[in-house]
């Protein structure tokens, strides 16, 4: 066999089909149902997480209303922030559901303004106490705040900062 014969011979590539691309209609239907189920489960989880945080704020603030003598306003901040956030979610949902009606624009705008003001107020109270707070000696009332109350307030405050910066960044990118 000559070397020249090797070059002259025709090479036909072997194409193997991917079996996952040749799905039967019942297999595709099953995959669609599985994807839809996971999507619904994910959305329910997100909804529960979004609603659980303000409820947790209300519950912890109420349970430990007198357990933060370093600044008695911190549990109050949690209660009001949780309630205002739930109202904000309700007005946002109504604004989305009733998109043709401008009825919910004003209540939602007022809820946003109140939440922003309360967020700033809570930031001042919590950051003022942050450097002095301790969670282990309730007898030293000038520096004590119950662990769950302070950490919930501090943690949800940072979650709020994240949402605030993401919202500003998103609005800045969408205006370009």
C-alpha positions as CSV (number, residue, x, y, z in Angstrom):
1,X,0.0,0.0,0.0
2,X,1.4,3.3,-1.1
3,X,1.4,6.4,1.0
4,X,-0.5,8.0,-1.8
5,X,-3.3,5.5,-1.4
6,X,-3.8,6.6,2.2
7,X,-4.4,10.2,1.1
8,X,-6.7,9.2,-1.6
9,X,-9.0,7.1,0.5
10,X,-12.1,8.8,1.6
11,X,-12.6,9.2,5.3
12,X,-16.1,9.3,6.6
13,X,-16.4,10.7,10.1
14,X,-18.4,8.6,12.5
15,X,-21.1,10.7,14.1
16,X,-22.6,9.2,17.1
17,X,-25.9,10.6,18.2
18,X,-26.5,11.6,21.8
19,X,-29.2,9.4,23.2
20,X,-30.5,12.2,25.4
21,X,-31.3,14.3,22.4
22,X,-33.6,11.6,21.0
23,X,-36.1,11.7,23.7
24,X,-39.5,10.2,23.3
25,X,-42.5,12.5,24.0
26,X,-43.2,10.8,27.3
27,X,-39.6,11.2,28.4
28,X,-39.7,14.9,27.5
29,X,-43.0,15.3,29.3
30,X,-41.5,13.6,32.4
31,X,-38.4,15.9,32.3
32,X,-40.7,19.0,32.0
33,X,-42.7,17.9,35.0
34,X,-39.6,17.3,37.0
35,X,-38.2,20.7,36.1
36,X,-41.6,22.4,36.9
37,X,-41.7,20.6,40.2
38,X,-38.2,21.8,41.2
39,X,-39.0,25.3,40.0
40,X,-42.2,25.4,42.1
41,X,-40.4,23.9,45.1
42,X,-37.6,26.6,44.7
43,X,-40.1,29.4,44.5
44,X,-42.0,28.2,47.6
45,X,-38.7,28.0,49.5
46,X,-37.8,31.5,48.4
47,X,-41.3,32.8,49.4
48,X,-41.1,31.1,52.8
49,X,-37.6,32.5,53.4
50,X,-38.6,36.0,52.4
51,X,-41.7,35.9,54.7
52,X,-39.8,34.0,57.5
53,X,-37.2,36.8,58.1
54,X,-39.7,39.6,59.0
55,X,-41.7,37.1,61.1
56,X,-38.5,36.1,62.9
57,X,-37.8,39.8,63.6
58,X,-41.2,40.3,65.1
59,X,-41.1,37.2,67.2
60,X,-37.5,37.8,68.6
61,X,-38.2,41.5,69.2
62,X,-41.4,40.6,71.1
63,X,-40.0,37.7,73.1
64,X,-36.9,39.7,74.3
65,X,-38.4,43.2,74.4
66,X,-36.8,43.9,77.8
67,X,-33.6,41.9,77.2
68,X,-31.4,44.6,75.6
69,X,-30.6,47.3,78.2
70,X,-27.6,48.6,76.2
71,X,-30.3,50.1,73.9
72,X,-33.9,49.3,74.6
73,X,-34.8,50.4,71.1
74,X,-33.1,47.5,69.3
75,X,-35.9,45.0,70.1
76,X,-38.4,47.7,69.0
77,X,-36.4,48.1,65.8
78,X,-36.9,44.4,65.1
79,X,-40.6,44.5,65.7
80,X,-41.2,47.5,63.6
81,X,-38.8,46.5,60.8
82,X,-40.5,43.1,60.6
83,X,-44.0,44.6,60.4
84,X,-43.0,47.2,57.9
85,X,-41.2,44.6,55.7
86,X,-44.4,42.5,55.7
87,X,-46.4,45.6,54.7
88,X,-43.9,46.4,52.0
89,X,-44.2,42.8,50.6
90,X,-48.0,43.0,50.6
91,X,-48.1,46.4,48.9
92,X,-45.5,45.2,46.3
93,X,-47.6,42.1,45.6
94,X,-50.7,44.1,45.2
95,X,-48.9,46.6,42.9
96,X,-47.8,43.7,40.7
97,X,-51.1,41.8,40.8
98,X,-53.1,45.0,40.0
99,X,-50.7,46.4,37.5
100,X,-53.3,48.4,35.6
101,X,-54.5,50.1,38.8
102,X,-52.5,52.9,40.3
103,X,-54.2,52.4,43.7
104,X,-51.2,50.5,45.2
105,X,-48.5,52.9,44.0
106,X,-48.9,55.4,46.8
107,X,-49.1,52.9,49.7
108,X,-46.1,51.0,48.3
109,X,-44.1,54.3,47.9
110,X,-45.0,55.2,51.5
111,X,-44.0,51.8,52.7
112,X,-40.6,52.1,50.9
113,X,-40.0,55.5,52.4
114,X,-40.9,54.3,55.9
115,X,-38.7,51.2,55.6
116,X,-35.8,53.4,54.3
117,X,-36.1,55.8,57.3
118,X,-36.5,53.0,59.8
119,X,-33.4,51.2,58.2
120,X,-31.3,54.4,58.7
121,X,-32.6,54.8,62.3
122,X,-31.9,51.1,63.1
123,X,-28.4,51.4,61.6
124,X,-27.6,54.3,64.0
125,X,-28.8,52.4,67.1
126,X,-27.2,49.1,66.2
127,X,-23.8,50.4,65.0
128,X,-23.7,52.6,68.1
129,X,-24.1,49.6,70.4
130,X,-21.9,47.2,68.3
131,X,-18.5,48.1,69.8
132,X,-19.8,47.9,73.4
133,X,-22.3,45.0,73.4
134,X,-21.7,41.8,75.3
135,X,-24.0,38.8,75.5
136,X,-22.9,36.9,78.6
137,X,-23.3,39.1,81.7
138,X,-26.9,40.4,82.0
139,X,-25.9,42.0,85.4
140,X,-23.8,44.5,83.5
141,X,-26.8,46.2,81.9
142,X,-24.9,49.1,80.4
143,X,-23.4,46.7,77.8
144,X,-25.7,43.7,77.7
145,X,-28.1,42.7,74.9
146,X,-29.6,39.2,74.5
147,X,-27.5,37.3,71.9
148,X,-30.4,36.4,69.5
149,X,-31.9,39.9,69.6
150,X,-28.7,41.7,68.8
151,X,-27.5,39.2,66.2
152,X,-30.8,39.1,64.4
153,X,-30.9,42.9,64.3
154,X,-27.3,43.1,63.1
155,X,-27.8,40.3,60.6
156,X,-31.0,41.5,59.1
157,X,-29.5,45.0,58.9
158,X,-26.7,43.7,56.7
159,X,-29.3,41.8,54.6
160,X,-31.1,45.1,54.1
161,X,-27.8,46.8,53.1
162,X,-27.3,44.0,50.5
163,X,-30.8,44.6,49.1
164,X,-30.3,48.4,49.1
165,X,-27.0,48.2,47.2
166,X,-28.4,45.6,44.8
167,X,-31.4,47.8,44.1
168,X,-29.3,50.9,43.5
169,X,-27.0,48.9,41.3
170,X,-29.9,47.4,39.4
171,X,-31.6,50.8,38.8
172,X,-28.3,52.3,37.8
173,X,-27.7,49.5,35.2
174,X,-31.2,49.6,33.9
175,X,-31.1,53.4,33.2
176,X,-28.1,53.0,30.8
